[in-house]
Amino acid sequence: MSTLELVTRQVGQWGMNTYALICRETKESVLIDPGDDPDTLSEMLEGSTPIAILLTHTHIDHIGALDEMMSRLNVPLMANDGPHEPHGKETAASRWLRDGDTVQVGNSTLKAIYTPGHIGDQICFAIQDDHRIVVGDTIFEGGPGRTWSNEGFKETLQTLKNVVLPWSDETVCYPGHGPSFRLGDQRANVDAFLAKDHGDFHGDATWDM
């Protein structure tokens, strides 16, 4: 089992979940999605040694305090290199994380998982030898992340089918908005959602639509 402590706070006008992962043994930490309120973000990291800022994706609600936190922490930025569309922002990352890449945090390892659909640079961070995954806006308890085109929605369906559903029932998803949830508790809803013909759709979706 991983020794990482997961700390979360809800920040900004969109109620975005920012996460800090802190190794209980070495006190090394990473900050995930610095959306807003730098003082709160700094408080989350108190007593630890930050080694990087990680982005699940580059929508403004997830990076609103990025410049300030880069200045405060003076650590590398790690993110996916896109495409940063729809509505994302170009970033000058120190390291581009692609599917399967890993990040060491103290005695634990994070694995990047590419999950496009909501946006082209969306990645999740799975804690190896653990059941926790920080999923950004890939999936929420009540549905998938919003899409802005028919193509984006179709990509979301493929991500759910080929990437998310193979995760174990014990996986706990920590999303960019709203509460965490156990994947097994939503598996039947996701299966039913994927079995339907949604036609030419994009936008906000719920499992029961």
C-alpha positions, 0 to 999 in steps of 0.5 A: 500500500502506498504511503502517500497522504492525499489532501484536498481542498475546494478552491475557486468560483467553480468549486475545483478540487485541488490535491496534494500528495505527501509521502508520510515517510520522506515528506516529499509532496506534489501539488495537483491542479492549482486552481485558485487561492494560493494561500490555501494551496500553500497551507496544504503543503505545510510540513512537506517538501514540494518537488513538482506541480502536476496538471490533470489538464489546462482548463482555467479552473485548474490552473488559475493559481499556477503562475503564483504557485510556480513562483512560490514553490520554484519546482518543475511543472509536469503536464500533458502536451495536448492538444490543449483544446477545447479551451485549454491553455498552452503551458511551459512544462518542464516535463511532458507526461504521456500515457504510462509515464511515472513520477516518483513522490518519496517512496511512492510512484504515480502513473500518468494515464491519458484520458482524452475527451473532455479536453485533449491534454487530460491525464489521470494520476494513479497511485501505484500499489494503491486504489486511488486515482486523481481523475481530473474531469475525466469522470464524475460520480454522476457522469463523464466530463463535459464535451464541446463537440460530437468528436469529443464526446465520442472520444470520451466514450472510448476513454470510458470503455477502454481506459476507465472501465478496466480499472478495478471496482475498488478504485477510488476516483478523485475528480476535479469537482464533487465528491470522490467515489468508488468505481465499482459503485458506478460501474453498472451506470457507466455500462448502461450509459455506454450501451445507449445510442446517444446520436450526435451529442455533446455537452453535459452528460449524466449516466441516466440520460 
